[in-house]
Amino acid sequence: MVWAEVRRLYPNQFVQMKILQSHIEDSYEVIDDVAVIRSISDPKEATRELVKSKGDTLVYHTSKEEIRIKIRFTPGFRGII
């Protein structure tokens, strides 16, 4: 399901979803297609679910025009510190 359709079906609420398709623009992952798992009305529960999210599952609010996730590259350390 595309994000515009999710926004239309679940206006102004948090949605837990699985990422099906995405692409990279600059240093952001832009999500193109998702599968909705469920809507979440309680902001505290949405935060808990976001913290527990792993891999391609995330929680996002439908007030946002598009899903853009900043990609952070953490440098690895080699040798003895």
N, C-alpha and C positions, 0 to 999 in steps of 0.2 A: 504494500500500500504506500502511495506517495505521501509525503508530509502534509501537503495541502489538504488531502482527504482526511487525514488523521485530525488536523486542526478543525475541519468542518464538523466531524463526528463527535469530537471531544473538546468543545470550546472552553478555554480558560481553566484548564486543569492539568495535573501531572499525569503522564502516561508512561507505563513501564513497557519497553519494547525490545525486540531483537533486531539487530541490524542485518539486513539481507544484502544490500548493495551500497557501496560508497566509492568515492574517489578523492584524490588528494589535490588541493589547490594551495599553493604556497606552503605554509606550515600548518594547514588545517585539513582535517578529514571532514569532507562534506557528505552527509548521509543522503542517499537518493531513495532508497526503498527500505521499509521496515515492516515488521509483523507485530501488531499490538498484542501484548500479553494481557494487560488490564489497565484501567484508569485508577488513579489514586487521588482521593479527595482531601486527605489529611496531609499537610505539608511535612509534619514530623515523620510520618510513615514513609513519605516519598524520600526524605533524606536518609532514613534507615535503609530503604531498598537500594538507593543509589550507592551508599557505602558498601553494601553487600554485593553489588553488581560486579560481574567478572566477564572478561572476554567481550563478546558482542552484544551484551545486554546492558541497557541503560535506562535512566529515568530522565524525562525532559518535560518542560512545561510548554503547552501549546500556544502560549502567547508569542513565542518566538517565530519569526518569519521562516527561518530555515535552521537546520541542525548543523552547526559548525563546531567541531571539537579541536581545540588547539593541541597539536602534537608536540610533546616535550621529549627532547632527547637528553637523557642523563648520561654524562660521560662515565665510562668505566675506568677504574683505577687498576693499574698493573704494578706488580712489584711489591716491595715492602714499604709500609708507611710508618 
